[in-house]
Amino acid sequence: MSANWTPGRIYNVYRIAIAIVLLGLYHSDQQLLGKYMPRLFELTVFGYLALTLASSIIDYAEKLHKPSWAQPLALIIDMLVLGMVVHTNGGLEGGLAVLFLVTVAAGNILLRGRMGFLIAALATLTVMFEQFYFAIQTGEKNPFQLTEAGLLGIAFFMVSLIIQQIAGRLERSETIAARQKVAIERLEALNQQIVARMRTGVMVFDDHGRILQSNPSADSFFAATMAGATLPDALGQRHQRWRQAPHLPQPTLRVSRQSPQLTTRFARLETEHETLTLVFLEDTARVAQEAQQLNLASLGRLSATLAHEIRNPLSAISHSTELLCDTAQDDQDRHLLEIIRKHVKRVNGIISDVLDLSRRARSQAERFELAPALEELASGWYQRGVDRGRLVIVHDDEELAIRFDRSQFIQIIDNLIGNAFHHGGERCRVSVAYGLHDRTRLPWITVSDNGPGVSEEAQTHLFEPFYTTSDRGNGLGLFVCRQLCQANQATLDFEDAQPGARFVLTCAHPDRQFE
């Protein structure tokens, strides 16, 4: 029911309707009402209609102040007017006394408590007085035979009691419903805030593949507003696979080359009217970051123990080699001892790199502009003797910023440039470019060279620890670079440039706070 239709206004409409009906029956061809005292009946009903119209106008005029006694006075006037109507229609025998029941019920709804019972008492007194006065006017021998009026009075009080019980229960139910409504609104607002702030993408779609709802994280993964769109084919295929085998893991999803890899999880959402499906999209970079922290903690404990156990015999071997070199007379012996010393140094370097990896401090991501950082990095290579034509920084957007640990970012790019020069040859040219992906709006940086490239066999092992194609490397460079990227919720991938090689670093959104 609308808020404008209060019980008081509904009762006003009823009063106007009753007055109009009574006048209509009075002015009908057969004059069904008011035959006993027609003139007084007509004046009474006309006056009652005028009063109800005035009361309705005052009730709808919101600027007018309505005193607290206005409603009880209106009900008392109704009782008196109904008494006159019943009297002028021929007393209780005329059949209009039933109108008192509606007024008594309305009075107990509008006033409640003792005021409601007062209306019932007033109705009873009005009926009894009318019956007594009508008996005197008609010349009844015993005007005190008020049996019918007494029964009506009992009915009035019973109606009052029943209506007040029902109204009380309805009021308590309405109070409970109002409290529950507030609680539901709070819960809904809380759920909306939680879903909107979730880093996990959430989408709801129906059996026809139409997406009904999606949170901002899901929209950012697809670089578009997904609500109202059709479920992408890749997600649709995974959904069908999930329906056939819910317990089997789903392959990761990648919307575009620069977008992060996503894990998908589906769940049923059953409502009263339909069955929907939820899909949760989780960025694997965050999971990898958490897993990496655990791995580094375990690696730190293990590497510290191994370093202690291995470096002791290495020190003994190195010292003995030095002593043998001092006393060796044969050139072939010196050559063999030099090989031993070289490999001892290499093993010691691997141990140092593993210790550095395990002891690395937690990433402190900050927002900074790419252009100054890359120019600073290139200047370092120029100072080391690299010709400016061999290392080029391609400026696409000088104001482009990323969120990354600055020192770790420099370490990654510096390592990629060093690998390009090392494996590309003396005439290798390295190009560092960056930009913003059109769909995902994620920053990307590429390090490309025009060298011989990487063989297909080596591409599958590039980021594995201790894998190297050089007799001078330890195979930890690219592994550490990818670990650093995961610590900053970024991805590092290899692309076959033909000729040469290209490494693509895709960063998280610069406005996204890491947690």
C-alpha positions as CSV (number, residue, x, y, z in Angstrom):
1,M,0.0,0.0,0.0
2,S,1.2,3.5,-0.8
3,A,2.4,5.7,2.1
4,N,-0.3,8.2,1.1
5,W,-3.1,5.7,1.8
6,T,-3.1,5.8,5.6
7,P,-5.9,4.2,7.6
8,G,-7.3,7.6,8.4
9,R,-7.5,8.6,4.7
10,I,-9.1,5.3,3.8
11,Y,-11.7,5.8,6.5
12,N,-12.4,9.3,5.1
13,V,-13.1,7.8,1.7
14,Y,-15.4,5.3,3.3
15,R,-17.3,8.1,5.0
16,I,-17.7,10.1,1.8
17,A,-18.9,6.9,0.0
18,I,-21.4,6.1,2.7
19,A,-22.9,9.6,2.6
20,I,-23.2,9.5,-1.2
21,V,-24.8,6.0,-1.1
22,L,-27.3,7.1,1.6
23,L,-28.2,10.2,-0.5
24,G,-28.6,8.1,-3.6
25,L,-30.9,5.6,-1.9
26,Y,-32.9,8.5,-0.5
27,H,-33.4,10.2,-3.8
28,S,-34.2,6.9,-5.7
29,D,-37.6,6.4,-7.3
30,Q,-38.7,4.2,-4.4
31,Q,-37.1,6.3,-1.7
32,L,-35.5,3.2,0.0
33,L,-34.3,5.2,3.0
34,G,-35.5,8.1,5.2
35,K,-39.3,7.5,5.0
36,Y,-39.9,8.0,8.8
37,M,-38.5,11.6,8.9
38,P,-37.4,12.4,5.3
39,R,-36.6,16.1,5.6
40,L,-34.4,15.6,8.7
41,F,-32.7,12.5,7.1
42,E,-31.8,14.5,4.0
43,L,-30.4,17.4,6.0
44,T,-28.4,15.1,8.3
45,V,-26.8,13.2,5.4
46,F,-26.0,16.4,3.5
47,G,-24.4,17.9,6.6
48,Y,-22.5,14.6,7.1
49,L,-21.2,14.7,3.5
50,A,-20.1,18.3,3.9
51,L,-18.2,17.5,7.1
52,T,-16.4,14.5,5.6
53,L,-15.4,16.5,2.6
54,A,-14.0,19.2,4.8
55,S,-12.2,16.6,7.0
56,S,-10.6,15.0,3.9
57,I,-9.4,18.4,2.6
58,I,-7.8,19.2,5.9
59,D,-6.2,15.7,6.1
60,Y,-4.6,16.0,2.6
61,A,-3.4,19.6,3.3
62,E,0.1,18.7,4.6
63,K,0.8,22.3,5.6
64,L,-2.1,22.5,8.0
65,H,-1.4,21.4,11.6
66,K,-3.9,18.7,12.8
67,P,-4.4,18.7,16.6
68,S,-4.4,15.4,18.4
69,W,-8.1,15.8,19.3
70,A,-9.2,16.1,15.7
71,Q,-9.5,12.3,15.1
72,P,-11.5,11.5,18.3
73,L,-13.8,14.5,17.6
74,A,-14.4,13.2,14.1
75,L,-15.4,9.7,15.4
76,I,-17.7,11.2,18.0
77,I,-19.4,13.3,15.3
78,D,-19.8,10.1,13.3
79,M,-21.5,8.4,16.2
80,L,-24.0,11.2,16.6
81,V,-24.7,11.6,12.9
82,L,-25.2,7.8,12.6
83,G,-27.6,8.0,15.5
84,M,-29.6,10.6,13.7
85,V,-29.6,8.6,10.5
86,V,-30.8,5.5,12.2
87,H,-33.5,7.5,14.1
88,T,-34.8,9.3,11.0
89,N,-34.8,5.9,9.1
90,G,-37.2,4.3,11.5
91,G,-34.9,3.2,14.4
92,L,-33.1,-0.1,14.6
93,E,-35.7,-1.8,12.5
94,G,-34.4,0.2,9.5
95,G,-31.2,-1.9,9.3
96,L,-28.7,1.0,9.3
97,A,-27.4,0.2,12.8
98,V,-24.8,-2.0,11.2
99,L,-23.0,1.1,10.1
100,F,-22.0,1.5,13.8
101,L,-19.8,-1.6,13.5
102,V,-17.6,-0.1,10.8
103,T,-17.2,3.1,12.8
104,V,-16.3,1.2,16.0
105,A,-13.8,-0.9,14.1
106,A,-12.2,2.2,12.5
107,G,-12.1,3.9,15.9
108,N,-10.2,1.0,17.4
109,I,-7.7,1.0,14.5
110,L,-7.1,4.7,14.6
111,L,-7.1,5.4,18.4
112,R,-6.4,2.1,20.2
113,G,-6.5,1.3,23.9
114,R,-9.0,3.1,26.1
115,M,-10.0,5.6,23.4
116,G,-11.0,2.7,21.2
117,F,-13.2,1.2,23.9
118,L,-14.6,4.8,24.6
119,I,-15.8,4.8,20.9
120,A,-17.5,1.4,21.5
121,A,-19.1,2.7,24.7
122,L,-20.3,5.8,22.9
123,A,-21.8,3.8,20.1
124,T,-23.6,1.6,22.6
125,L,-25.0,4.6,24.5
126,T,-26.1,6.2,21.2
127,V,-28.0,3.0,20.1
128,M,-29.6,2.6,23.5
129,F,-30.7,6.2,23.7
130,E,-32.0,6.2,20.2
131,Q,-34.0,3.0,20.9
132,F,-35.4,4.5,24.1
133,Y,-36.3,7.8,22.5
134,F,-37.8,6.1,19.5
135,A,-40.0,4.0,21.8
136,I,-41.2,7.1,23.5
137,Q,-42.1,8.8,20.2
138,T,-44.0,5.8,18.9
139,G,-45.9,5.4,22.1
140,E,-44.5,2.1,23.2
141,K,-45.9,0.9,26.6
142,N,-42.5,-0.1,27.9
143,P,-39.7,2.0,26.4
144,F,-37.1,0.1,28.5
145,Q,-37.1,-3.0,26.3
146,L,-33.5,-2.5,25.0
147,T,-32.6,-6.1,24.2
148,E,-31.6,-5.4,20.6
149,A,-29.6,-2.3,21.6
150,G,-27.9,-4.3,24.3
151,L,-26.9,-7.1,21.9
152,L,-25.5,-4.4,19.6
153,G,-23.5,-2.9,22.4
154,I,-22.0,-6.3,23.2
155,A,-21.2,-6.7,19.6
156,F,-19.5,-3.3,19.6
157,F,-17.2,-4.2,22.5
158,M,-16.4,-7.6,21.0
159,V,-15.5,-5.9,17.7
160,S,-13.3,-3.4,19.7
161,L,-11.5,-6.2,21.5
162,I,-10.9,-8.3,18.3
163,I,-9.8,-5.3,16.2
164,Q,-7.4,-4.2,18.9
165,Q,-5.9,-7.6,19.2
166,I,-5.5,-7.9,15.4
167,A,-4.1,-4.3,15.1
168,G,-1.6,-4.9,17.9
169,R,-0.3,-8.0,16.2
170,L,-0.1,-6.2,12.8
171,E,1.8,-3.3,14.5
172,R,4.3,-5.7,16.1
173,S,4.7,-7.5,12.7
174,E,5.2,-4.2,11.0
175,T,7.8,-3.2,13.5
176,I,9.6,-6.5,13.1
177,A,9.4,-6.2,9.3
178,A,10.7,-2.6,9.5
179,R,13.7,-3.8,11.5
180,Q,14.3,-6.7,9.2
181,K,14.1,-4.3,6.2
182,V,16.8,-2.1,7.8
183,A,18.9,-5.2,8.5
184,I,18.5,-6.5,5.0
185,E,19.4,-3.1,3.5
186,R,22.5,-2.9,5.7
187,L,23.5,-6.4,4.7
188,E,22.8,-5.7,1.0
189,A,24.9,-2.5,1.2
190,L,27.7,-4.5,3.0
191,N,27.6,-7.2,0.4
192,Q,27.8,-4.6,-2.4
193,Q,30.8,-3.0,-0.8
194,I,32.5,-6.3,-0.2
195,V,31.9,-7.6,-3.8
196,A,32.9,-4.2,-5.3
197,R,36.2,-4.1,-3.3
198,M,37.0,-7.8,-3.9
199,R,40.2,-8.4,-5.9
200,T,38.5,-11.6,-7.1
201,G,36.3,-11.1,-10.2
202,V,32.7,-12.2,-9.7
203,M,30.1,-12.6,-12.4
204,V,26.6,-14.0,-12.3
205,F,25.0,-15.5,-15.5
206,D,21.9,-17.5,-16.4
207,D,21.5,-20.7,-18.3
208,H,21.5,-18.8,-21.6
209,G,25.0,-17.4,-21.0
210,R,23.7,-13.8,-20.3
211,I,25.7,-12.0,-17.7
212,L,23.4,-10.5,-15.1
213,Q,25.9,-8.9,-12.7
214,S,29.7,-8.4,-12.4
215,N,31.9,-6.6,-10.0
216,P,34.6,-4.0,-11.0
217,S,37.4,-6.6,-10.8
218,A,35.8,-8.8,-13.4
219,D,35.2,-5.8,-15.6
220,S,38.9,-4.8,-15.3
221,F,40.0,-8.3,-16.4
222,F,38.0,-8.1,-19.6
223,A,38.5,-4.3,-20.0
224,A,34.7,-3.8,-20.5
225,T,31.4,-3.7,-18.6
226,M,30.3,-7.3,-18.5
227,A,26.8,-6.9,-17.1
228,G,24.3,-7.4,-19.9
229,A,26.9,-9.0,-22.2
230,T,27.2,-12.6,-23.3
231,L,29.5,-15.0,-21.6
232,P,32.8,-15.1,-23.5
233,D,33.4,-18.4,-25.4
234,A,36.5,-19.3,-23.3
235,L,34.4,-19.0,-20.1
236,G,31.5,-20.8,-21.8
237,Q,33.7,-23.8,-22.6
238,R,35.0,-24.0,-19.1
239,H,31.5,-23.8,-17.8
240,Q,30.4,-26.8,-19.9
241,R,33.5,-28.7,-18.7
242,W,32.7,-27.8,-15.1
243,R,29.1,-29.1,-15.5
244,Q,30.3,-32.4,-16.9
245,A,33.1,-32.8,-14.3
246,P,32.8,-30.3,-11.4
247,H,35.7,-31.8,-9.4
248,L,38.3,-31.5,-12.2
249,P,40.6,-28.4,-12.1
250,Q,40.0,-25.8,-14.9
251,P,42.9,-24.5,-17.1
252,T,43.9,-21.0,-16.6
253,L,42.4,-18.3,-18.8
254,R,44.1,-15.3,-20.4
255,V,41.9,-12.8,-22.2
256,S,44.8,-11.1,-24.1
257,R,48.5,-11.1,-24.3
258,Q,48.8,-8.3,-21.7
259,S,46.1,-9.5,-19.4
260,P,46.9,-11.6,-16.3
261,Q,46.3,-15.3,-16.2
262,L,43.1,-16.1,-14.4
263,T,41.9,-19.2,-12.6
264,T,38.1,-19.9,-12.9
265,R,35.8,-21.5,-10.3
266,F,32.1,-22.0,-10.8
267,A,29.3,-22.4,-8.2
268,R,25.5,-22.7,-8.4
269,L,23.3,-19.9,-7.1
270,E,19.8,-21.1,-6.6
271,T,16.9,-18.6,-6.1
272,E,13.1,-19.1,-5.8
273,H,12.6,-18.3,-9.5
274,E,15.7,-19.5,-11.3
275,T,19.0,-21.2,-11.0
276,L,22.0,-19.0,-11.8
277,T,25.8,-19.7,-12.0
278,L,28.6,-17.8,-10.2
279,V,32.0,-17.6,-11.7
280,F,35.0,-16.5,-9.6
281,L,38.0,-15.1,-11.5
282,E,41.3,-15.1,-9.5
283,D,44.4,-13.4,-10.7
284,T,47.2,-16.0,-10.4
285,A,49.7,-13.3,-9.8
286,R,48.5,-12.8,-6.3
287,V,48.4,-16.5,-5.6
288,A,51.9,-16.8,-7.0
289,Q,53.0,-13.9,-4.8
290,E,51.7,-15.6,-1.7
291,A,53.2,-19.0,-2.8
292,Q,56.5,-17.3,-3.5
293,Q,56.7,-15.8,0.0
294,L,56.3,-19.3,1.4
295,N,58.8,-20.8,-1.0
296,L,61.4,-18.1,-0.1
297,A,60.9,-18.7,3.6
298,S,61.5,-22.5,3.1
299,L,64.4,-21.8,0.7
300,G,66.0,-19.4,3.1
301,R,66.1,-22.1,5.9
302,L,67.3,-24.7,3.5
303,S,69.9,-22.6,1.7
304,A,71.4,-21.3,5.0
305,T,72.0,-24.9,6.1
306,L,73.4,-26.0,2.7
307,A,75.6,-23.0,2.4
308,H,77.2,-23.8,5.8
309,E,77.7,-27.4,4.9
310,I,79.0,-26.8,1.4
311,R,81.2,-23.8,1.9
312,N,83.3,-25.5,4.5
313,P,84.6,-28.2,2.1
314,L,84.8,-25.6,-0.7
315,S,87.0,-23.5,1.4
316,A,89.2,-26.5,2.1
317,I,89.4,-27.4,-1.6
318,S,90.1,-23.8,-2.6
319,H,92.9,-23.5,0.0
320,S,94.4,-26.8,-1.0
321,T,94.3,-25.7,-4.7
322,E,96.1,-22.5,-3.9
323,L,98.9,-24.4,-2.1
324,L,99.2,-26.9,-4.9
325,C,99.4,-24.0,-7.4
326,D,102.3,-22.5,-5.5
327,T,104.3,-25.8,-5.6
328,A,103.2,-27.1,-9.1
329,Q,106.1,-27.3,-11.6
330,D,104.2,-28.8,-14.6
331,D,102.1,-26.5,-16.8
332,Q,99.5,-29.3,-17.2
333,D,99.1,-29.5,-13.5
334,R,98.7,-25.8,-13.2
335,H,96.0,-25.9,-15.9
336,L,94.1,-28.6,-14.0
337,L,94.3,-26.7,-10.8
338,E,93.0,-23.6,-12.5
339,I,90.0,-25.6,-13.7
340,I,89.4,-26.7,-10.1
341,R,89.7,-23.1,-8.8
342,K,87.3,-21.8,-11.5
343,H,84.6,-24.3,-10.7
344,V,85.0,-23.8,-7.0
345,K,84.4,-20.1,-7.6
346,R,81.4,-20.9,-9.7
347,V,79.8,-23.2,-7.0
348,N,80.5,-20.5,-4.4
349,G,78.8,-17.9,-6.7
350,I,75.7,-20.2,-7.0
351,I,75.5,-20.5,-3.3
352,S,75.7,-16.7,-2.9
353,D,73.0,-16.2,-5.5
354,V,70.7,-18.7,-3.7
355,L,71.3,-16.9,-0.4
356,D,70.6,-13.5,-1.9
357,L,67.4,-14.9,-3.4
358,S,66.2,-16.4,-0.2
359,R,67.2,-13.3,1.9
360,R,65.6,-10.8,-0.5
361,A,63.4,-8.3,1.3
362,R,59.7,-8.1,0.7
363,S,58.8,-6.0,-2.3
364,Q,58.0,-2.3,-1.5
365,A,55.9,-1.3,-4.4
366,E,55.7,2.4,-5.3
367,R,54.3,4.4,-8.2
368,F,56.9,6.0,-10.4
369,E,57.2,7.1,-14.0
370,L,58.9,4.8,-16.5
371,A,60.8,7.3,-18.7
372,P,63.2,8.6,-16.0
373,A,63.9,5.1,-14.6
374,L,64.7,3.7,-18.0
375,E,66.9,6.7,-19.0
376,E,68.8,6.2,-15.8
377,L,69.3,2.5,-16.5
378,A,70.5,3.2,-20.1
379,S,72.9,5.9,-18.8
380,G,74.5,3.2,-16.7
381,W,75.1,1.0,-19.7
382,Y,76.5,3.9,-21.7
383,Q,79.0,4.6,-19.0
384,R,80.1,1.0,-19.1
385,G,81.1,1.5,-22.7
386,V,78.0,0.3,-24.6
387,D,77.4,2.4,-27.7
388,R,74.2,4.4,-27.8
389,G,73.2,2.8,-31.1
390,R,73.2,-0.6,-29.5
391,L,70.8,0.3,-26.7
392,V,67.7,2.3,-27.6
393,I,64.8,3.4,-25.4
394,V,61.6,3.8,-27.4
395,H,59.4,6.5,-25.8
396,D,55.7,5.9,-26.4
397,D,54.2,7.8,-23.4
398,E,56.7,9.8,-21.3
399,E,54.2,10.2,-18.5
400,L,53.3,6.5,-18.2
401,A,53.7,5.3,-14.6
402,I,53.8,1.8,-13.0
403,R,53.5,0.4,-9.5
404,F,56.6,-1.7,-8.8
405,D,59.5,-2.0,-6.4
406,R,61.9,0.5,-8.2
407,S,65.1,-1.3,-7.3
408,Q,63.7,-4.7,-8.3
409,F,62.4,-3.2,-11.6
410,I,65.8,-1.9,-12.4
411,Q,67.3,-5.3,-11.5
412,I,64.9,-7.1,-13.9
413,I,65.4,-4.8,-16.9
414,D,69.1,-4.7,-16.3
415,N,69.3,-8.5,-16.2
416,L,67.3,-8.8,-19.5
417,I,69.5,-6.2,-21.2
418,G,72.6,-8.0,-20.0
419,N,71.3,-11.4,-21.3
420,A,70.5,-9.9,-24.7
421,F,74.0,-8.5,-25.0
422,H,75.6,-11.7,-23.7
423,H,73.7,-14.1,-26.0
424,G,73.2,-11.7,-29.0
425,G,76.8,-11.2,-30.0
426,E,79.0,-8.2,-30.5
427,R,76.7,-6.6,-33.1
428,C,73.5,-7.2,-31.1
429,R,71.1,-4.2,-30.8
430,V,68.7,-4.0,-27.8
431,S,65.5,-2.0,-27.8
432,V,63.5,-1.2,-24.7
433,A,59.9,-0.1,-25.4
434,Y,56.9,0.5,-23.2
435,G,53.2,1.4,-23.6
436,L,49.7,0.9,-22.3
437,H,47.5,-2.0,-23.4
438,D,44.3,-0.8,-25.2
439,R,41.9,-3.1,-23.6
440,T,43.2,-3.9,-20.1
441,R,44.9,-0.5,-19.6
442,L,47.9,-2.3,-18.1
443,P,51.4,-1.0,-18.6
444,W,53.9,-3.2,-20.5
445,I,57.6,-3.1,-21.1
446,T,59.5,-5.1,-23.8
447,V,63.2,-5.9,-24.1
448,S,64.0,-7.0,-27.7
449,D,67.2,-7.9,-29.5
450,N,68.1,-8.8,-33.0
451,G,70.4,-11.7,-32.1
452,P,70.1,-15.3,-33.0
453,G,67.1,-15.9,-30.7
454,V,66.4,-18.8,-28.5
455,S,66.0,-22.4,-29.7
456,E,62.6,-24.1,-29.2
457,E,64.1,-26.6,-26.8
458,A,65.5,-23.8,-24.6
459,Q,62.3,-21.8,-24.7
460,T,60.5,-24.4,-22.6
461,H,63.2,-24.2,-19.9
462,L,64.0,-20.5,-19.9
463,F,62.6,-19.7,-16.5
464,E,63.7,-22.9,-14.7
465,P,66.3,-22.4,-12.0
466,F,69.8,-23.5,-12.8
467,Y,69.1,-24.0,-16.5
468,T,71.7,-22.3,-18.6
469,T,73.2,-22.6,-22.1
470,S,76.4,-20.8,-21.1
471,D,79.3,-22.3,-19.3
472,R,79.7,-19.0,-17.3
473,G,76.2,-18.7,-16.1
474,N,74.4,-20.3,-13.2
475,G,70.8,-20.4,-14.6
476,L,69.3,-18.2,-12.0
477,G,69.0,-14.9,-13.8
478,L,65.6,-15.3,-15.6
479,F,64.3,-17.4,-12.7
480,V,65.0,-14.5,-10.3
481,C,63.5,-12.0,-12.7
482,R,60.2,-13.9,-12.9
483,Q,60.2,-14.3,-9.1
484,L,60.6,-10.6,-8.7
485,C,57.8,-10.0,-11.2
486,Q,55.5,-12.3,-9.2
487,A,56.4,-10.5,-6.0
488,N,55.1,-7.3,-7.7
489,Q,52.0,-8.9,-9.2
490,A,53.5,-8.7,-12.7
491,T,54.1,-11.2,-15.4
492,L,57.2,-11.9,-17.5
493,D,56.9,-13.8,-20.7
494,F,59.1,-14.7,-23.7
495,E,58.2,-14.1,-27.3
496,D,60.0,-15.3,-30.4
497,A,60.8,-12.1,-32.3
498,Q,62.3,-13.6,-35.5
499,P,65.0,-12.6,-35.7
500,G,66.0,-12.2,-32.1
501,A,64.1,-12.6,-28.9
502,R,61.7,-10.4,-26.9
503,F,60.8,-10.5,-23.2
504,V,57.4,-8.8,-22.2
505,L,56.9,-7.5,-18.7
506,T,53.2,-6.8,-17.9
507,C,52.7,-4.8,-14.8
508,A,49.6,-4.5,-12.5
509,H,47.4,-1.4,-12.8
510,P,49.4,1.6,-11.4
511,D,46.3,2.8,-9.4
512,R,45.9,-0.6,-7.8
513,Q,47.1,-0.9,-4.2
514,F,48.9,-4.2,-3.4
515,E,47.7,-6.2,-0.4
